[in-house]
Amino acid sequence: MFDFRPAPDCPKPEAYRQLVDAADALTSGEPDPVANMANVAALLWDFLPDLNWAGFYRMVEGELVLGPFMGRPACIRIPLGKGVCGVAASDATTQLVEDVHAFPGHIACDSETNSELVVPVIRGGDVVAVIDLDSPLKARFDEEDREGIEALAALIAERI
């Protein structure tokens, strides 16, 4: 049994360092990408407060397809360039959205979501997946969250 949760008063940069270390420990040497995404989704759920969804969309034949996640049922397929995830994947750029209702073309898989952070996972110059974090709070995510999830994406790029 694993218990990687940070202390409740842990500063955010330290919590992200611990998250990346935990992901490294769980995915190192494991060749199955689905198992690795599942464990990372569980870590995200445990480590990050105020989420209502945490997980992956995988790039499959030119579109995003739902991968392992924690939260309510989600949209299964997302076209590139559509919604926050589709824009992150098509542009290969992180999308930090304080209010998803103001995002042009937002796809509302869960009406309770108000903010979102989507980070592309890039391997060999290609987007292979995105890490998607949703929150019911507006402006839940900041630059420290962006940096922490980008570090996580870099670590797992060769493992998913």
Phi and psi restraints in degrees (value plus and minus 20) as a CYANA .aco file:
   2 PHE   PHI    -130.9   -90.9
   2 PHE   PSI     120.9   160.9
   3 ASP   PHI    -158.0  -118.0
   3 ASP   PSI      77.3   117.3
   4 PHE   PHI    -123.2   -83.2
   4 PHE   PSI     -16.9    23.1
   5 ARG   PHI     -79.2   -39.2
   5 ARG   PSI     117.2   157.2
   6 PRO   PHI     -96.6   -56.6
   6 PRO   PSI     142.7   182.7
   7 ALA   PHI     -83.3   -43.3
   7 ALA   PSI     127.8   167.8
   8 PRO   PHI     -78.1   -38.1
   8 PRO   PSI     -49.5    -9.5
   9 ASP   PHI    -117.3   -77.3
   9 ASP   PSI      -7.1    32.9
  10 CYS   PHI     -87.1   -47.1
  10 CYS   PSI     109.8   149.8
  11 PRO   PHI     -80.3   -40.3
  11 PRO   PSI     126.0   166.0
  12 LYS   PHI     -74.7   -34.7
  12 LYS   PSI     -65.9   -25.9
  13 PRO   PHI     -80.5   -40.5
  13 PRO   PSI     -57.7   -17.7
  14 GLU   PHI     -89.1   -49.1
  14 GLU   PSI     -58.9   -18.9
  15 ALA   PHI     -81.6   -41.6
  15 ALA   PSI     -60.8   -20.8
  16 TYR   PHI     -87.8   -47.8
  16 TYR   PSI     -57.3   -17.3
  17 ARG   PHI     -80.4   -40.4
  17 ARG   PSI     -64.4   -24.4
  18 GLN   PHI     -85.8   -45.8
  18 GLN   PSI     -57.1   -17.1
  19 LEU   PHI     -81.7   -41.7
  19 LEU   PSI     -66.6   -26.6
  20 VAL   PHI     -84.0   -44.0
  20 VAL   PSI     -61.3   -21.3
  21 ASP   PHI     -82.0   -42.0
  21 ASP   PSI     -62.2   -22.2
  22 ALA   PHI     -85.3   -45.3
  22 ALA   PSI     -62.3   -22.3
  23 ALA   PHI     -83.0   -43.0
  23 ALA   PSI     -59.0   -19.0
  24 ASP   PHI     -82.1   -42.1
  24 ASP   PSI     -66.1   -26.1
  25 ALA   PHI     -83.0   -43.0
  25 ALA   PSI     -59.9   -19.9
  26 LEU   PHI     -98.1   -58.1
  26 LEU   PSI     -48.7    -8.7
  27 THR   PHI    -123.3   -83.3
  27 THR   PSI     -35.4     4.6
  28 SER   PHI     -81.0   -41.0
  28 SER   PSI     104.0   144.0
  29 GLY   PHI      62.2   102.2
  29 GLY   PSI     -26.2    13.8
  30 GLU   PHI    -112.3   -72.3
  30 GLU   PSI      97.8   137.8
  31 PRO   PHI    -102.5   -62.5
  31 PRO   PSI     -32.8     7.2
  32 ASP   PHI    -103.6   -63.6
  32 ASP   PSI      95.7   135.7
  33 PRO   PHI     -86.9   -46.9
  33 PRO   PSI     -54.2   -14.2
  34 VAL   PHI     -87.4   -47.4
  34 VAL   PSI     -63.3   -23.3
  35 ALA   PHI     -80.7   -40.7
  35 ALA   PSI     -61.4   -21.4
  36 ASN   PHI     -87.0   -47.0
  36 ASN   PSI     -62.5   -22.5
  37 MET   PHI     -84.2   -44.2
  37 MET   PSI     -58.9   -18.9
  38 ALA   PHI     -82.5   -42.5
  38 ALA   PSI     -66.0   -26.0
  39 ASN   PHI     -86.2   -46.2
  39 ASN   PSI     -58.6   -18.6
  40 VAL   PHI     -87.2   -47.2
  40 VAL   PSI     -60.0   -20.0
  41 ALA   PHI     -80.1   -40.1
  41 ALA   PSI     -61.3   -21.3
  42 ALA   PHI     -85.1   -45.1
  42 ALA   PSI     -60.1   -20.1
  43 LEU   PHI     -82.0   -42.0
  43 LEU   PSI     -65.7   -25.7
  44 LEU   PHI     -77.5   -37.5
  44 LEU   PSI     -63.4   -23.4
  45 TRP   PHI     -83.0   -43.0
  45 TRP   PSI     -60.7   -20.7
  46 ASP   PHI     -94.5   -54.5
  46 ASP   PSI     -57.2   -17.2
  47 PHE   PHI    -101.9   -61.9
  47 PHE   PSI     -53.1   -13.1
  48 LEU   PHI    -127.8   -87.8
  48 LEU   PSI     100.7   140.7
  49 PRO   PHI     -95.9   -55.9
  49 PRO   PSI     142.3   182.3
  50 ASP   PHI      42.7    82.7
  50 ASP   PSI      19.4    59.4
  51 LEU   PHI    -128.2   -88.2
  51 LEU   PSI     131.1   171.1
  52 ASN   PHI    -139.7   -99.7
  52 ASN   PSI     -19.4    20.6
  53 TRP   PHI    -183.9  -143.9
  53 TRP   PSI     118.6   158.6
  54 ALA   PHI    -169.8  -129.8
  54 ALA   PSI     104.0   144.0
  55 GLY   PHI     154.2   194.2
  55 GLY   PSI    -175.9  -135.9
  56 PHE   PHI    -145.6  -105.6
  56 PHE   PSI     125.9   165.9
  57 TYR   PHI    -137.5   -97.5
  57 TYR   PSI     112.5   152.5
  58 ARG   PHI    -121.0   -81.0
  58 ARG   PSI     125.1   165.1
  59 MET   PHI    -101.3   -61.3
  59 MET   PSI      98.6   138.6
  60 VAL   PHI    -155.1  -115.1
  60 VAL   PSI      93.4   133.4
  61 GLU   PHI      30.0    70.0
  61 GLU   PSI      26.6    66.6
  62 GLY   PHI      62.4   102.4
  62 GLY   PSI      -6.9    33.1
  63 GLU   PHI    -165.9  -125.9
  63 GLU   PSI     143.2   183.2
  64 LEU   PHI    -107.3   -67.3
  64 LEU   PSI     113.3   153.3
  65 VAL   PHI    -144.5  -104.5
  65 VAL   PSI     116.7   156.7
  66 LEU   PHI     -71.1   -31.1
  66 LEU   PSI     114.6   154.6
  67 GLY   PHI    -138.3   -98.3
  67 GLY   PSI    -185.7  -145.7
  68 PRO   PHI     -79.3   -39.3
  68 PRO   PSI     122.2   162.2
  69 PHE   PHI    -178.3  -138.3
  69 PHE   PSI     149.6   189.6
  70 MET   PHI    -143.9  -103.9
  70 MET   PSI     115.4   155.4
  71 GLY   PHI     112.1   152.1
  71 GLY   PSI    -186.0  -146.0
  72 ARG   PHI     -94.7   -54.7
  72 ARG   PSI     140.7   180.7
  73 PRO   PHI     -71.3   -31.3
  73 PRO   PSI     128.5   168.5
  74 ALA   PHI    -150.4  -110.4
  74 ALA   PSI     148.8   188.8
  75 CYS   PHI     -77.4   -37.4
  75 CYS   PSI     119.1   159.1
  76 ILE   PHI    -107.0   -67.0
  76 ILE   PSI     -62.6   -22.6
  77 ARG   PHI    -146.3  -106.3
  77 ARG   PSI     117.9   157.9
  78 ILE   PHI    -150.2  -110.2
  78 ILE   PSI     101.6   141.6
  79 PRO   PHI     -88.6   -48.6
  79 PRO   PSI     127.8   167.8
  80 LEU   PHI     -80.1   -40.1
  80 LEU   PSI     119.1   159.1
  81 GLY   PHI      64.5   104.5
  81 GLY   PSI     -23.8    16.2
  82 LYS   PHI    -128.8   -88.8
  82 LYS   PSI     113.8   153.8
  83 GLY   PHI      47.9    87.9
  83 GLY   PSI     158.4   198.4
  84 VAL   PHI     -84.6   -44.6
  84 VAL   PSI     -65.4   -25.4
  85 CYS   PHI     -84.7   -44.7
  85 CYS   PSI     -63.9   -23.9
  86 GLY   PHI     -84.3   -44.3
  86 GLY   PSI     -56.0   -16.0
  87 VAL   PHI     -89.3   -49.3
  87 VAL   PSI     -64.0   -24.0
  88 ALA   PHI     -78.7   -38.7
  88 ALA   PSI     -61.8   -21.8
  89 ALA   PHI     -91.3   -51.3
  89 ALA   PSI     -64.3   -24.3
  90 SER   PHI     -89.9   -49.9
  90 SER   PSI     -54.5   -14.5
  91 ASP   PHI    -113.8   -73.8
  91 ASP   PSI     -28.5    11.5
  92 ALA   PHI      34.0    74.0
  92 ALA   PSI      22.1    62.1
  93 THR   PHI    -153.3  -113.3
  93 THR   PSI     127.5   167.5
  94 THR   PHI     -86.5   -46.5
  94 THR   PSI     119.1   159.1
  95 GLN   PHI    -137.7   -97.7
  95 GLN   PSI      94.0   134.0
  96 LEU   PHI    -130.7   -90.7
  96 LEU   PSI      89.1   129.1
  97 VAL   PHI    -137.3   -97.3
  97 VAL   PSI      93.5   133.5
  98 GLU   PHI     -92.0   -52.0
  98 GLU   PSI     -52.9   -12.9
  99 ASP   PHI    -159.6  -119.6
  99 ASP   PSI      82.8   122.8
 100 VAL   PHI     -84.6   -44.6
 100 VAL   PSI     -43.2    -3.2
 101 HIS   PHI     -91.4   -51.4
 101 HIS   PSI     -36.7     3.3
 102 ALA   PHI    -116.7   -76.7
 102 ALA   PSI     -21.6    18.4
 103 PHE   PHI    -104.5   -64.5
 103 PHE   PSI     101.4   141.4
 104 PRO   PHI     -80.0   -40.0
 104 PRO   PSI     106.6   146.6
 105 GLY   PHI      58.6    98.6
 105 GLY   PSI      -4.5    35.5
 106 HIS   PHI     -74.8   -34.8
 106 HIS   PSI     116.6   156.6
 107 ILE   PHI    -120.4   -80.4
 107 ILE   PSI      96.9   136.9
 108 ALA   PHI    -113.4   -73.4
 108 ALA   PSI      68.0   108.0
 109 CYS   PHI     -94.2   -54.2
 109 CYS   PSI     -52.4   -12.4
 110 ASP   PHI    -154.5  -114.5
 110 ASP   PSI      97.8   137.8
 111 SER   PHI     -84.8   -44.8
 111 SER   PSI     -35.3     4.7
 112 GLU   PHI    -100.6   -60.6
 112 GLU   PSI     -33.0     7.0
 113 THR   PHI     -92.8   -52.8
 113 THR   PSI     111.3   151.3
 114 ASN   PHI    -141.0  -101.0
 114 ASN   PSI     -43.0    -3.0
 115 SER   PHI    -159.8  -119.8
 115 SER   PSI     139.7   179.7
 116 GLU   PHI    -171.6  -131.6
 116 GLU   PSI     126.0   166.0
 117 LEU   PHI    -149.6  -109.6
 117 LEU   PSI     102.0   142.0
 118 VAL   PHI    -146.6  -106.6
 118 VAL   PSI     104.6   144.6
 119 VAL   PHI    -140.7  -100.7
 119 VAL   PSI     104.6   144.6
 120 PRO   PHI     -91.6   -51.6
 120 PRO   PSI     124.1   164.1
 121 VAL   PHI    -123.1   -83.1
 121 VAL   PSI      96.1   136.1
 122 ILE   PHI    -134.7   -94.7
 122 ILE   PSI     107.5   147.5
 123 ARG   PHI    -149.9  -109.9
 123 ARG   PSI     104.8   144.8
 124 GLY   PHI      40.3    80.3
 124 GLY   PSI      11.8    51.8
 125 GLY   PHI      63.7   103.7
 125 GLY   PSI     -23.1    16.9
 126 ASP   PHI    -132.6   -92.6
 126 ASP   PSI     122.3   162.3
 127 VAL   PHI     -94.6   -54.6
 127 VAL   PSI     101.5   141.5
 128 VAL   PHI    -125.1   -85.1
 128 VAL   PSI     -36.2     3.8
 129 ALA   PHI    -190.2  -150.2
 129 ALA   PSI     152.8   192.8
 130 VAL   PHI    -151.0  -111.0
 130 VAL   PSI     126.3   166.3
 131 ILE   PHI    -114.1   -74.1
 131 ILE   PSI     105.0   145.0
 132 ASP   PHI    -138.0   -98.0
 132 ASP   PSI     104.5   144.5
 133 LEU   PHI    -141.4  -101.4
 133 LEU   PSI     108.1   148.1
 134 ASP   PHI    -139.9   -99.9
 134 ASP   PSI     128.1   168.1
 135 SER   PHI    -158.3  -118.3
 135 SER   PSI     125.4   165.4
 136 PRO   PHI     -94.7   -54.7
 136 PRO   PSI     -30.7     9.3
 137 LEU   PHI    -110.8   -70.8
 137 LEU   PSI     116.8   156.8
 138 LYS   PHI     -91.1   -51.1
 138 LYS   PSI     124.2   164.2
 139 ALA   PHI      36.8    76.8
 139 ALA   PSI      15.0    55.0
 140 ARG   PHI     -86.2   -46.2
 140 ARG   PSI     -53.4   -13.4
 141 PHE   PHI    -122.6   -82.6
 141 PHE   PSI     126.2   166.2
 142 ASP   PHI    -155.4  -115.4
 142 ASP   PSI    -191.1  -151.1
 143 GLU   PHI     -84.2   -44.2
 143 GLU   PSI     -53.1   -13.1
 144 GLU   PHI     -84.7   -44.7
 144 GLU   PSI     -57.8   -17.8
 145 ASP   PHI     -85.1   -45.1
 145 ASP   PSI     -64.9   -24.9
 146 ARG   PHI     -76.8   -36.8
 146 ARG   PSI     -70.7   -30.7
 147 GLU   PHI     -82.2   -42.2
 147 GLU   PSI     -61.3   -21.3
 148 GLY   PHI     -85.4   -45.4
 148 GLY   PSI     -64.1   -24.1
 149 ILE   PHI     -93.9   -53.9
 149 ILE   PSI     -52.6   -12.6
 150 GLU   PHI     -84.4   -44.4
 150 GLU   PSI     -58.0   -18.0
 151 ALA   PHI     -85.1   -45.1
 151 ALA   PSI     -60.2   -20.2
 152 LEU   PHI     -83.4   -43.4
 152 LEU   PSI     -65.1   -25.1
 153 ALA   PHI     -79.7   -39.7
 153 ALA   PSI     -60.8   -20.8
 154 ALA   PHI     -83.6   -43.6
 154 ALA   PSI     -61.3   -21.3
 155 LEU   PHI     -83.2   -43.2
 155 LEU   PSI     -65.6   -25.6
 156 ILE   PHI    -109.4   -69.4
 156 ILE   PSI     -22.9    17.1
 157 ALA   PHI     -73.3   -33.3
 157 ALA   PSI     -58.2   -18.2
 158 GLU   PHI    -108.7   -68.7
 158 GLU   PSI     -20.3    19.7
 159 ARG   PHI    -133.2   -93.2
 159 ARG   PSI     -20.8    19.2
